Amino acid sequence: MAKAKKAAPKSVKKSAKAAARKAAPAKAAAKKAVKPAKAAKAAKKPAKAKIPSITLSVLKPSVNNMTVRVFARAAKLPFEEADVYGSTRSPEFLGKNPAHLTPMIEEKGLPRGALWESCAIMQYLSNKHGLEKFYPSNPAKRAMIDSAMFYLIGTLYPYVARATYPMLGFAQYAGEVGAHDFDAEVKSAAQKAAIAALAEPLDVFHTFYMAGQPFIGGKNPSIADIRLASTLEFLNVIDYRLPAWATDYIAAMEKKLGSAYAEPAADVRGYISYVRSKAA
Ligand SMILES: N[C@@H](CCC(=O)N[C@@H](CS)C(=O)NCC(=O)O)C(=O)O
């Protein structure tokens, strides 16, 4: 059996504590004295550059792409952009992404190496990097952001595409009037119907999702706001008269996000100016 340690007498314990107390300020001073040396060492070290771990494949004139390009900049994520104009149907691209859609990210850890769909990309990166500001984890708040994005992709965007793609020169979806060999009159009627249908979902975003707040995300833009503002950019190609709130909203997004918004927006706006100049 191990021998029990003999307890030190109380008086010894007391004086040891007092000595320790006395020594404490001296210790702290010694620590402080070491600090500047440490700081000097740290200052000598070159700042570690963030190595891009995400490759973002884009088509610059597209608002689906603008969405993720704005988001990645606003969130200050380390990413590198690859312009894949003309190569989305190449065997190499199709090997990674059989849907041939951009935006697409490639990153280690993704089950298939690649991920497309703008909203899914923003959700994934927000989850991964804990970007609470853009995509709150509170289930009720998050549900509103998700609902706004699904509503946009499922309802607003098809109207935007049918209204603007003929002018933008983008291929329309199979089965739609604009995608097939119909008379110009029929195509124009279909386009007009889509333009007329835009007003309702736009009003829903304003009255329901924003409900008196500047953004869907409240005081700050969320990923749903990035998706909505980018989408509205396309409507300039048909001179759509946006309601005043929407014009103010785009300006507020640009003000809040600065160059993160303005830089990708310039590519979309540049393309729109180009197609308009060709049509004039
Ligand atoms: N719902 C998708 C739409 C993506 C999409 O339509 N991408 C188009 C550009 S606007 C594309 O990459 N097309 C190239 C192709 O199909 O080859 C999203 O939000 O990301």
The ligand as an SDF file (V2000), in Angstrom:
LIG
                    3D

 20 19  0  0  0  0  0  0  0  0999 V2000
  -31.5810   27.4990  -61.2340 N   0  0  0  0  0  0  0  0  0  0  0  0
  -30.1940   27.5600  -61.6500 C   0  0  0  0  0  0  0  0  0  0  0  0
  -30.1180   28.0660  -63.0670 C   0  0  0  0  0  0  0  0  0  0  0  0
  -28.7370   27.9340  -63.6470 C   0  0  0  0  0  0  0  0  0  0  0  0
  -28.6940   28.2720  -65.1310 C   0  0  0  0  0  0  0  0  0  0  0  0
  -29.7380   28.3270  -65.8370 O   0  0  0  0  0  0  0  0  0  0  0  0
  -27.4770   28.4830  -65.6340 N   0  0  0  0  0  0  0  0  0  0  0  0
  -27.2690   28.7950  -67.0380 C   0  0  0  0  0  0  0  0  0  0  0  0
  -26.7880   30.2380  -67.1740 C   0  0  0  0  0  0  0  0  0  0  0  0
  -28.0590   31.3680  -66.7750 S   0  0  0  0  0  0  0  0  0  0  0  0
  -26.1600   27.9350  -67.6140 C   0  0  0  0  0  0  0  0  0  0  0  0
  -25.1650   27.7080  -66.9700 O   0  0  0  0  0  0  0  0  0  0  0  0
  -26.3030   27.4820  -68.8630 N   0  0  0  0  0  0  0  0  0  0  0  0
  -25.2500   26.8180  -69.5540 C   0  0  0  0  0  0  0  0  0  0  0  0
  -25.6850   25.5450  -70.2250 C   0  0  0  0  0  0  0  0  0  0  0  0
  -26.8330   25.0940  -70.0090 O   0  0  0  0  0  0  0  0  0  0  0  0
  -24.8740   24.9750  -70.9600 O   0  0  0  0  0  0  0  0  0  0  0  0
  -29.4170   28.4330  -60.6470 C   0  0  0  0  0  0  0  0  0  0  0  0
  -30.0400   29.2580  -59.9720 O   0  0  0  0  0  0  0  0  0  0  0  0
  -28.2070   28.2750  -60.5230 O   0  0  0  0  0  0  0  0  0  0  0  0
  1  2  1  0
  2  3  1  0
  2 18  1  0
  3  4  1  0
  4  5  1  0
  5  6  2  0
  5  7  1  0
  7  8  1  0
  8  9  1  0
  8 11  1  0
  9 10  1  0
 11 12  2  0
 11 13  1  0
 13 14  1  0
 14 15  1  0
 15 16  2  0
 15 17  1  0
 18 19  2  0
 18 20  1  0
M  END
$$$$
